[in-house]
């Protein structure tokens, strides 16, 4: 049996399109996120956790004048953003 270690196989994570900014000191921050074909502006974002393989963020998005909290994960080896149902410290 082959065991996959890809985050794509975690069923509660959903891959997203994200536009993010980078600084000279290698800080990354999401600016826009597309969920179900709708683009939202990220109004605030805090990094919750980072280790050698993944970064977890708690972000606020603007949805037609209403603020909503979302949780994003960025696995460094996968190079893709994921929407997570809630923040869980990763052991990946």
C-alpha positions as CSV (number, residue, x, y, z in Angstrom):
1,X,0.0,0.0,0.0
2,X,1.3,3.5,-0.9
3,X,0.8,6.2,1.7
4,X,0.4,9.7,0.4
5,X,1.9,12.6,2.4
6,X,0.4,15.3,0.2
7,X,-1.8,17.9,1.8
8,X,-4.0,17.6,-1.3
9,X,-5.3,14.3,0.3
10,X,-6.6,16.0,3.4
11,X,-10.4,16.1,2.7
12,X,-11.3,19.1,4.9
13,X,-8.7,21.3,3.1
14,X,-9.8,23.1,-0.1
15,X,-7.2,24.5,-2.6
16,X,-7.6,28.2,-3.4
17,X,-6.3,30.9,-5.7
18,X,-4.5,33.5,-3.6
19,X,-2.7,36.7,-4.5
20,X,-0.1,37.4,-1.9
21,X,2.7,39.9,-1.3
22,X,6.3,39.3,-0.3
23,X,8.7,41.5,1.5
24,X,12.5,41.7,1.3
25,X,12.8,39.9,4.6
26,X,10.7,37.0,3.3
27,X,7.4,37.8,4.9
28,X,4.3,36.6,3.0
29,X,0.8,38.0,3.3
30,X,-2.3,37.1,1.4
31,X,-4.0,40.1,-0.3
32,X,-6.9,38.6,-2.3
33,X,-8.4,35.1,-2.1
34,X,-10.8,33.4,-4.5
35,X,-13.4,31.1,-2.9
36,X,-16.0,29.4,-5.1
37,X,-15.2,31.7,-8.0
38,X,-15.7,34.9,-6.0
39,X,-12.7,37.2,-5.2
40,X,-12.5,38.7,-1.8
41,X,-10.1,41.3,-0.4
42,X,-8.1,40.2,2.7
43,X,-8.5,43.1,5.1
44,X,-6.3,41.7,7.9
45,X,-4.2,38.7,8.4
46,X,-2.1,37.2,11.2
47,X,0.3,34.3,11.0
48,X,-0.7,31.8,13.6
49,X,1.9,29.2,13.2
50,X,5.0,28.4,11.1
51,X,7.4,25.5,11.0
52,X,9.7,24.0,8.4
53,X,6.8,22.7,6.2
54,X,3.7,24.9,6.7
55,X,2.4,28.3,7.6
56,X,-1.1,28.9,9.0
57,X,-2.9,32.2,8.9
58,X,-6.1,33.7,10.4
59,X,-7.5,36.3,8.0
60,X,-10.4,38.6,7.7
61,X,-12.1,39.1,4.4
62,X,-14.6,41.7,3.2
63,X,-17.8,40.1,1.9
64,X,-20.1,42.9,0.7
65,X,-19.5,45.1,3.8
66,X,-19.4,42.1,6.2
67,X,-16.2,40.8,7.8
68,X,-15.7,37.1,7.8
69,X,-12.8,35.2,9.4
70,X,-11.1,32.4,7.4
71,X,-8.2,30.2,8.1
72,X,-5.5,29.6,5.4
73,X,-2.7,27.1,5.3
74,X,0.3,27.4,3.0
75,X,2.4,24.2,2.9
76,X,5.9,25.2,1.7
77,X,6.5,22.0,-0.2
78,X,3.2,22.1,-2.1
79,X,3.3,25.8,-3.1
80,X,-0.5,26.2,-3.0
81,X,-2.9,27.8,-0.6
82,X,-5.6,25.9,1.3
83,X,-8.8,27.0,3.0
84,X,-9.1,25.1,6.3
85,X,-12.3,24.8,8.4
86,X,-10.6,26.0,11.5
87,X,-7.1,26.4,12.8
88,X,-5.4,23.2,13.9
89,X,-1.6,23.2,14.7
90,X,-0.1,21.1,11.9
91,X,2.2,18.2,12.4
92,X,3.1,18.0,8.7
